[in-house]
Amino acid sequence: MTDPQDKMVATVAAQAHQKATQARFREEVIEGGGDYVIADAVTPHEIFHTMDIPVISLAWYSAVIAAKRLSPYYFDLMDRLGYHDGLPRYGSLPFMTTLDGDPERAPYGGLPRPMLILERLRGDVGQKIGEQWAGAFDGVPLVALDSSSVSELRSGWHKRAQHDWEELYETPRLDFQTEQLRDLIAVTETLSHRTFDAAEFRAVMHRVNRAGELVDRAKRIIARTRPAPVALPEQLTNIMAATWSRGSQWAIDHLEAYCAELEARAAAGVAACPNERVRLLWVNNGLWFNTGFYRAFEERYGAVFVWSMYSNFFSDGYRKYFDDGVDPLRALAARHISMNEQLHLPGWMSEWIIEQARDYQCDAAVMLVPVGDRLAAFGTKLCAMALERAGIPVLTLTASMVDARLWDNDAMIAKVGQFLEDRVLT
């Protein structure tokens, strides 16, 4: 019988893959001087995957810095250098590793000079951070993608986004976005001296769709199985490893193995928390410096976090099916054109999250309201109101997903415990 405290085989494999990827990055980029790109999380990494150019995601590298307990050092450095404390944490933390200039301290040896920095315009200061960062790298190109707003917010985006994306995201917006992607490809070809392979890109896009189907399969296993067969930290490890490697055959093979293991655990009655009584949503970005927090309420309260936005946004937001006569670059434009809005803005996020709460049989939600990250905090208050109206009690925690200096673990555990006692377990 599998011990529920043992890591899943898939989790160990995902961690090994991440280590192998970083070893390759060190060998090919840091030591070998190869090309790579620093990119915002909500930008089209698939273009670079097609051209076999490594991508370092801002959100991923920030999470790694936080997980390695290095964020207090870098944010103290940011204070000493005179940057104001209202800068978004996700975007500014990796920038600080460059200004610090110590590869022995920075995760994986730090970030050498990239081929380009890719930013999506979606806030007040992101472009300025990108400009200063590009300057700190002796003037590497900064490519900033713009994204227009929809003229009409249509309901049920998560049900329509896979097939009905042309109408959902609107033809003029997709026209504009596709042209920007063509320009990005041209810049990348010039800088890398590589040719963008349209046939390989089409295959990458189809593989992303297949991986999204498997993420949806994993969702349905976890959602219907009580007690839950996997803890949230392991969900994050497996899904995020596939997310950052999306478009690869490895992502498909890994997710197939992950789903098979979930089904076996569910059939065998293996539970992350055998005394599960309460199911919780974690709303907003991950608490990357303390993912153990998600398991702090199992023994005393039987309270299990079973969902975060990473659990199945891959399936709901990334899949974009297209016929042979459709330009897959247009489908890629649809994949990214409203991603940030769907995760963080009123209307988009609340409708989707309420459905996830019902699918996962959740009793309540804990919502992170990030300090200094307006991009991730825009819709939190309205989303909390919508969840409450839907009969789902919500507790908001004001903190940062990567700045451990702002986190009092004992106080936060006590706050969630009180919430469970007063509003959920009564």
N, C-alpha and C positions, 0 to 999 in steps of 0.2 A: 504494500500500500504506500502510495506517495505521501511523504510528509508535506502538509500544506505550507510549511515554512521553507521548504527547499525551493530554490529557484527553478523555474521552468527550463527545460532544455533549450527552448527557443530563446529565452532571455540570455542565457550563457552564449548562445550562438550570435545573437545581436551584439552583445558586448565585444565578442571576439572580432566581429566584422568591423566594428567601429575602431578597434585598436589596429587592425590590419590596414584600414583606410588611412589612419593617421600615420602609420609607419610608411605607407606609400607616399603620403604627402611630404613627410620629412625627407625621404630619399629622393623623390623626383623634383620637389619644389625648393625646399629649404637647402638641401645639399646639392641638388642638381641644377638649380636655377631655372626650372621649368615654369611655364605659364600657369597662373591660376587667377580666379576672380573672387573678390569680396562682394557679396550681394545681399541686399535686403531679403528677408524671408518671403515677402509677398512679391517677388519678381520671378521672371521665367527662367529658372535654372535649367530647364529642359534644353534650351539652346546650347548651353555649355556642355551638358551631358552628351548631347549628340556629337559634339566636336571633341569629346574626351578631354575637356578642360576642367580641372578640379574647381569646386565652388566651396568657399567658406561662407556660411550663412551668418549674418550678424546675430540673429536670435540664438542660433546653436552655439556660437562661440561665447556669447554672453552667459548662456546657461552653463557651459563648461567652466568658465571662470568662477561663476557663483558656486557650482558644485564642488570645486576645488578649494573653496573658502578663501578665495583671493579678492573678492569684490571689495571688502573693506579697505584693503591696501590701495586699490586703484581709485576708489571714490575719494579716499583721503588725498591722494595725489591730485585728483581733479579739483578738490577744494584748495589745495596749496597753489595750484597753477592759476587760480582765480576764475574758474568756470562757475557759473551760477548753478544752484542746486535744483533749478527747474528743468535742466536738460533731461530728455528721455533716457531712462536707465539702459534700456536694451541697446540703443544706438551709440551711446557715449562710452560704455564700458570697454568694448574692444578698441576704440580709438585711444583710450588711455594706455593700453598695452604698447601701442606704437610710441606714444610720447615718453613712456617710461624707458623704452629701449633696452630692456633686459631680457634676452631670450632664455636665460636660465630660470627666470621667475615665471614667465608667461607660459600658459598651457601649450604643450606640444612644440615648444621652442619658439613661440611667438609667430607673428605674421610678417613674412618678408614682403618686399615690394611687389604688389599685384600687377597684373596686366591692365586691369581697370577696376573701378568701384562702381557698382550698379545700385542706384537708389530709386525708390518710388516716391514721388512727391505726395505726401499725405499728412503733413504736419507743419508746425511753425518753424522748426529749426533743423529738421533732418538734413536738408540740403546744405545748410551752413556747416554742419558737422562733417558731411561728406567733402565739402570744399576744403576745410581745414585738414582733414585726414589725407586727402589727395595731395595737398601741399606738403604735409609731413613726410610723404613718400616721394618727395622731390618731383611733384607735379605729374602724377599718373592721371590718366583721363578719368573724369567723373561723368557717367552717363545717368541722367535723371529721366525716368519715365513718368509722364503725366497720365492722369486717369480722370476723365470727366465723370460727372454724376449722372445717374439715371433721371429721366424726366418724369417717370412714374414708378413708384415703388409697388411692384406686383407681389401679391401674396403667394405663399407656397414655393418660394425660390428653391428650397432644398429638394422638392419633388420634381421641379421642372428643369433644373440646371443641367441634368445629364443629356437630355435630348432637345429640349425646347430653348436652348441657350441663345439662339439668334434673336428671338422675340424678347426673351427675358432681359437681356443685356443691351438690346437696341442696336440696330444696324449702323447708325452714324458713329456711335461709340466704338463699335468693333472695327469699323473702317479705320478710324483714327489710331486705335491701339495696334492694329495689324501693321500699319505703316511704320509705327515706332519700332515694332519688332523687326521689320525688314531693315531699318536703319541700324538697329543693334547688331544684327547679323553681319551687316557690311562692315561695321566698325570692328567687330570681333575677328572677321576674316582678315582684315588689314593688319591688326595688331598681332595676331597669332600666326599669320602666314599659313593658315589651314583653310580648307574648303568645307562649307556647310553642306552636308549630304542630305538632300531632301528625302530620299528613300529611308535612310536610317532614322531621320526625324519622325517620319510617319510611324515607323516601328516603335520608336520610343513612346510616342503618344498612345499607341494601342497598348503597350505594356503598362503604362500608367493607369489606363482604364481597367486593365485586368487586375492590377494591384488594388485599385479602389473597390472592385467587386469582392476581393478577399477581405479587405477591411470591413466591408459591410457584413460579410459572413461572420467575422469575429464579433462584431457588434451584436448580432442576433443571438449568438451563443451566450455571450455574457448577459445580455438583457433578459433572456428568458430563464436563466439558471439561477436558482436561489438555493443555498448560498452561492455567491459569485465564485467562479472557479479561479480567478486571478485578481491580485491586488492592483490598485491603480499604478503604483510605481513600475510594475512590470508591464502593464499596458503601455505606459509611456516609452519604456525602453524599446519594445518591439515595434510599435507603430512609428516612432520617430526615426528609428534606424532605417525603416523602409521609406519613410517620407524623404529623408535627405538623399537616399539612393534611388528615388523614383525614376522609373523608366528603364531600370536595369533588370536583367533576368534574375539577379540575386534577390531583389525585392519581392518578386513573385514567388520564387522558391521558398524564401524565408516565411512569407505570409501563409503559404500553403502549409508549411510545417507548424507554424504557430496555431492556425485554425485546427489542424488535426490534433494537436496536443490539447487545445482547449476542449475540444469535443470529448477526448478521452478522459480528461479530468472531470468534466461535467458528468459523464456516464459513470465514473467511478466514485462520484460524490466527494471529490477533493475540493475543499473550500478554502479561500483565503482567510475567512473568519467563520469557523464552524457555528458560532453562536450568533450569526447575523440576525439582527432585528430591524435595523434601519439602513436604508440606502440613501446615499448623499451624492449630489452633484457638486463638482468643483467648477465654478464659473470664472472664466478669464484665464490669463496666462499661468503657467506652472510655477510653483514655488521651488525654484531650481536649487537653491542652497540647502533645502530641507525637505526633500521628498518623503522622508520618514514621517513627517507630520501627518500625511494622509492615513497612516496606520495607527495613529495615537489613540483612537477612540474605539478600537475594536474590542479589546479585552473588557473594559469597564461597561461600555454602552452597547456593544454589538453593532456599532455604527461603522459602515463601510463606504468609502468613496468608490463608486463604481464607474463614474464618467467624468471626463474633462473634454474640452473642445478638441483635444488631440485624439480622442478615442475614435472618432469617425468623421472628422471634417474631410479627411482624405477621400472617403467614399462619397460624401455628399457634395463637397466643393470642388474636388479635382477632376472627377470623371466628366469627360466631354466627348460623347460619341459623335462620330461624323462618318458620312458616306464617302465612297471612293472619289466622287466628284467634288468634294469639299476640301478647300485648302486647310491642312491641319494647323497651319500657323494661325488661322482665324479661331480654331478651337482653343489653341493656347492662349490667345488674347482673351477669350471668354473665361478661361480658367482663372486668370489673375485679375481681371478688370475690376471686380468687386470683392475680392477676397478679404481685404481688411475691413470693409464695411459689414460683411456677413458675420465676421467674428466680433466686431466691437461697436457697431452703430445701432441705434434704436430701430425697431421694425425688423431689420434683417436678423439680428442676433436673438431677440426675445422669442420670435415665432419658432425659430429652429430649436432653441434650448427647451422651450416648453414641450415640444414634441419629444425631445430626447428624455426629458424627465418622465414622461408617460411611458415611453418605450422601455426604459430601464427600471420602471416601477419604483421611482425615487420618491422619498418622503419629504425631503427638504434639500436646500441648497446652501452652500457656503461660497460667498463671492469675494474675490480679491479685488479691491479698488486700489490700483497702483498709485503710489506717490511719484510725482514727477514724470508720469507717462500718460499724457492726455490722450494719445492715440489709443491706448488700451483701456482708458477710463471713460471715454465719451458716452457710452450707452449704458453704463452700469446701473445708474439710479433708475432709469426708465425700465431697464430689463428686470431689476428687482421688483418694481411695482407690478410689472406684467406677471411675473412668477407668483407673487402674492395673490393677485386677482385670480390666478389659475388654481389657487389652493395649495401652493407650494411655499412653505415658510422659508424665509431667506435671512441669513446672517451675513453682514458685510464686514470684512476685515480690511482696514486701511494699512497697507504695507507696500513693499516693493518686491517684485519677483526675483530680483537679483541682488539687492542691497541688504546684506545681512545685518548691517548696523541699525536698521530700522525695525528689527524683529525681536520681540521679547517672547521667547518660546513658551515659557510658563504662563504668561498672561494670555497668550493666544489660545493655548490648550484650555485654560480655565474659561475663557470666553465661549469657546465652542461647546464645552461641557455644560455650561449654564444654559446655552441656547437649546441643547438637546433635552435637558431636564425640563425647561420651562415651556418649550413650544413643540417638541416633537414626540417625546416619550410620555406625555401626560395623558 
